[in-house]
Amino acid sequence: MTLWTSLHPSVQVAIITGVFGLFGLLLERLRRDTKALHEDVRQTKYQVQNDHKTNLREDFDKMAGAVERVAGTVERIADTQSRHEELLRSHGTSLGSIRDDSRMERQERILLGQRVETVASELGELGRQVGLYHT
């Protein structure tokens, strides 16, 4: 006698009914999941196919080429910007030197002006002294 045969027939019927009920639930869940998966596949197919005359791979390859061209352009712009930064730095240094030279020349002109006034004053004094001695 086995465990199954030792069970009362109503218990056997209940077990069989439960197994078939569980099997039915699993099939229903599988059906819902399959339906959801089918909808996801339909949406994906719509996104990929859509109404384009070209397929997604061709579009992607064109976009990848465009991105590569843009990346090359950006790299060239960055190189140009670096050169411009260096030129601006160089010009700033040159302007600083010109400003320093200009400041020095201004100081020299002021000193020269002061010296001219001093010499003129001394010449005036000498002229007065010479004029006094000749009188």
C-alpha positions as CSV (number, residue, x, y, z in Angstrom):
1,M,0.0,0.0,0.0
2,T,1.3,3.4,-1.0
3,L,0.8,6.8,0.6
4,W,-1.6,7.7,-2.3
5,T,-3.8,4.6,-2.0
6,S,-4.0,5.0,1.8
7,L,-5.6,8.4,1.4
8,H,-9.4,8.7,1.5
9,P,-10.9,9.2,-2.0
10,S,-12.2,12.7,-1.1
11,V,-8.6,13.7,-0.1
12,Q,-7.3,12.3,-3.4
13,V,-10.0,14.4,-5.2
14,A,-9.0,17.5,-3.2
15,I,-5.3,17.0,-4.0
16,I,-6.0,16.5,-7.7
17,T,-8.4,19.5,-7.8
18,G,-5.7,21.6,-6.0
19,V,-3.0,20.5,-8.4
20,F,-5.2,21.3,-11.4
21,G,-6.2,24.6,-9.8
22,L,-2.6,25.5,-9.2
23,F,-1.8,24.5,-12.7
24,G,-4.7,26.7,-14.0
25,L,-3.3,29.7,-12.0
26,L,0.2,29.1,-13.4
27,L,-1.2,29.0,-16.9
28,E,-3.2,32.2,-16.3
29,R,-0.1,34.0,-15.0
30,L,1.9,32.7,-18.0
31,R,-0.9,33.9,-20.3
32,R,-0.8,37.4,-18.8
33,D,3.0,37.6,-18.9
34,T,3.0,36.4,-22.5
35,K,0.4,39.1,-23.3
36,A,2.5,41.8,-21.6
37,L,5.6,40.5,-23.4
38,H,3.8,40.5,-26.7
39,E,2.8,44.2,-26.1
40,D,6.4,45.1,-25.2
41,V,7.6,43.4,-28.4
42,R,4.9,45.2,-30.4
43,Q,6.0,48.5,-29.0
44,T,9.7,47.8,-29.6
45,K,8.9,46.8,-33.2
46,Y,7.0,50.0,-33.7
47,Q,9.9,52.0,-32.3
48,V,12.4,50.2,-34.5
49,Q,10.3,50.0,-37.7
50,N,8.0,53.0,-37.3
51,D,7.4,54.4,-40.7
52,H,10.9,55.1,-41.8
53,K,12.2,54.2,-45.1
54,T,15.6,53.1,-43.6
55,N,16.2,50.6,-40.9
56,L,17.4,51.5,-37.4
57,R,20.9,50.2,-38.0
58,E,21.4,52.4,-41.0
59,D,20.1,55.4,-39.1
60,F,22.4,54.6,-36.1
61,D,25.4,54.2,-38.4
62,K,24.7,57.7,-39.9
63,M,24.3,59.2,-36.5
64,A,27.6,57.6,-35.3
65,G,29.4,59.1,-38.3
66,A,27.8,62.5,-37.5
67,V,28.9,62.2,-33.9
68,E,32.5,61.4,-35.0
69,R,32.5,64.4,-37.3
70,V,31.2,66.7,-34.5
71,A,33.8,65.2,-32.1
72,G,36.6,66.1,-34.6
73,T,35.2,69.6,-35.0
74,V,35.1,70.0,-31.2
75,E,38.7,68.8,-31.0
76,R,39.8,71.4,-33.7
77,I,37.9,74.1,-31.8
78,A,39.6,73.2,-28.6
79,D,43.0,73.3,-30.3
80,T,42.2,76.7,-31.8
81,Q,41.1,77.9,-28.4
82,S,44.4,76.8,-26.8
83,R,46.3,78.7,-29.4
84,H,44.2,81.8,-28.8
85,E,44.8,81.5,-25.1
86,E,48.5,81.4,-25.7
87,L,48.3,84.4,-28.0
88,L,46.3,86.4,-25.5
89,R,48.8,85.5,-22.8
90,S,51.6,86.7,-25.1
91,H,49.8,89.9,-25.9
92,G,49.2,90.5,-22.2
93,T,52.9,90.1,-21.5
94,S,53.7,92.5,-24.4
95,L,51.1,95.1,-23.1
96,G,52.7,94.8,-19.6
97,S,56.1,95.6,-21.1
98,I,54.8,98.5,-23.1
99,R,53.1,99.9,-20.0
100,D,56.3,99.5,-18.0
101,D,58.3,101.2,-20.8
102,S,55.7,104.0,-20.9
103,R,55.9,104.5,-17.2
104,M,59.7,104.7,-17.3
105,E,59.7,107.2,-20.2
106,R,57.2,109.4,-18.3
107,Q,59.4,109.3,-15.2
108,E,62.4,110.2,-17.4
109,R,60.5,113.1,-19.0
110,I,59.5,114.4,-15.6
111,L,63.2,114.2,-14.4
112,L,64.3,115.8,-17.7
113,G,61.8,118.6,-17.2
114,Q,63.0,119.1,-13.7
115,R,66.6,119.2,-14.9
116,V,65.7,121.7,-17.6
117,E,64.1,124.0,-15.0
118,T,67.1,123.6,-12.8
119,V,69.5,124.4,-15.7
120,A,67.3,127.3,-16.8
121,S,67.3,128.7,-13.3
122,E,71.0,128.3,-13.0
123,L,71.5,130.0,-16.4
124,G,69.3,132.8,-15.3
125,E,71.3,133.2,-12.1
126,L,74.5,133.1,-14.1
127,G,73.1,135.6,-16.5
128,R,72.2,137.9,-13.7
129,Q,75.6,137.4,-12.1
130,V,77.4,138.1,-15.5
131,G,75.2,141.1,-16.0
132,L,76.1,142.4,-12.6
133,Y,79.8,142.1,-13.1
134,H,79.7,143.9,-16.5
135,T,77.9,146.9,-15.2
